[in-house]
Amino acid sequence: MESITMAYHRHHGLDTRIVRIFNTYGSRMRLNDGRVVPAFMGQALRGEDLTVFGDGSQTRSFCYIDDQIEGIYRLLFSDYTEPVNIGNPHETTIKEFAEEIIALTGTNQKIIYEPLPKDDPSQRQPDITRAKEILGWEPKVSRSEGLKIVYDYFKSLSPEELQKKEHRDFSTK
């Protein structure tokens, strides 16, 4: 899509923007959407052990939705037409993240390990140099602060909503 967008920008002179987003989280996420933040929080709130795929050494970085929106907004109202990464460059391992969720929720679940899917990247860390230089943007909400907000949201869900589990199909059909 980036190539098509740039082709239209160059050929037709269209005013375009390209934003690359990375692991966004916030309140009102669906517990069963398959992403790690709601998956871990849902498991903790249901009293289940947290499932880590692989050995947990793969890294992720998490950007709170308010920061993400601010970065996209700034890009939209800029005149910059090249791709810009909007995300949080502070990464953590999935194992450390699971431990952080257990500490946040005050539960005593264990971490269980499952086989790592073939296409799971070992690292996801955005380089936000352009966003800083061109947009004057960088994330402001710390992961601990954002996760507390999301945890409070998930705690407010009904027992029925908490019981909805994610469905992850890693088969290669």
Protein Blocks (a to p, Z undefined) as FASTA:
>chain_A
ZZmmmmmmmmnopacdddddehiadehiafklopaklmmmmmmmnopacddehjhlaccd
dddfklmmmmmmmmmmmcbfbdcddddfbdcdfklmmmmmmmmnopabdcddddddfklc
fbdcddfklmmmmnopacfbdfklmmmmmmmmmmmpcfklmmpccdddfbdZZ
